[in-house]
Amino acid sequence: MAFIQALIDGIMIGGVYAMISIGLTLVFGIMGIVNFAHAEFLMLGMFIAYYAWAWLGLDPLLAAPLSFIVVFGLGCGLQRLLFRRILRAPEISQIFLTVGLLIVLENAALWMFGSNFRSVTTPYQTLSLSLGPIFINVPYLLAFLMSAVCGTALWLFLRLSWFGRAMRATAQDPMASTLMGINADRMHMLAFGLGVGLTAFGGAVILPYLTASPTVGGQFVILMFTVVVLGGLGSVAGAVVGGLAVGVIQSLSALAFPIQLQNLVLFVVFIAVLVVRPQGLLGDVR
């Protein structure tokens, strides 16, 4: 039963990992930029949800769309002001820009919000559902369901809408898509806004069981990159598979090893997979 309990917990946590990592792989797949500041947008999403709870009494799960909208707008602005200027620049310029943005966002958050940890109180915060000997943590379950709904909406958007098809066409061949009447710059802006907005959405839904702080992005940045590289950088489906895999590996490894070695097991598996399949599990799938 301990195995089944750990498996269920891992799937729920992994679903959230997938949600916060999809944006990172989406930005790379369409713009070709690895955004080292991506986790800071999760931090912003957490703080937006926190203040919506503190000032408006809004549950963080209900504030998640607000986090998405605000950070989506911020992402579109940053893409127009900064990222579109380095699309054809050397990779080192892209790295310096994103790392610099990481430092700016983190220090701006420290200045605006202070260094204190912020948490919320919700009616379901300590609840769990009992299915015989199996217990399902309600905050984890709700975060997983919200992530699943948002991920499904993104999939439908990319597959069925004109904008989604235009974004995929831009990712495959920007010049050809421009010749077909698609505004590649606009698609890049939309992709970046969606990417960081989805991560902010994920930050809001995990707020009921985590604390917000200006440095919280540091807890997730390595996990995000592990998820997208394991699944295949640039593959949205790969981010989903990678997120679920990371969550399950972390949860199951805690059964056999001390919690301090949880990430050690994850990275051993990560390295082993990349030795066999360097492009990631679904690296050749877009």
Order of alpha helices (4+ residues) and beta strands (2+ residues): alpha-alpha-alpha-alpha-beta-beta-alpha-alpha-alpha-alpha-alpha-alpha-alpha
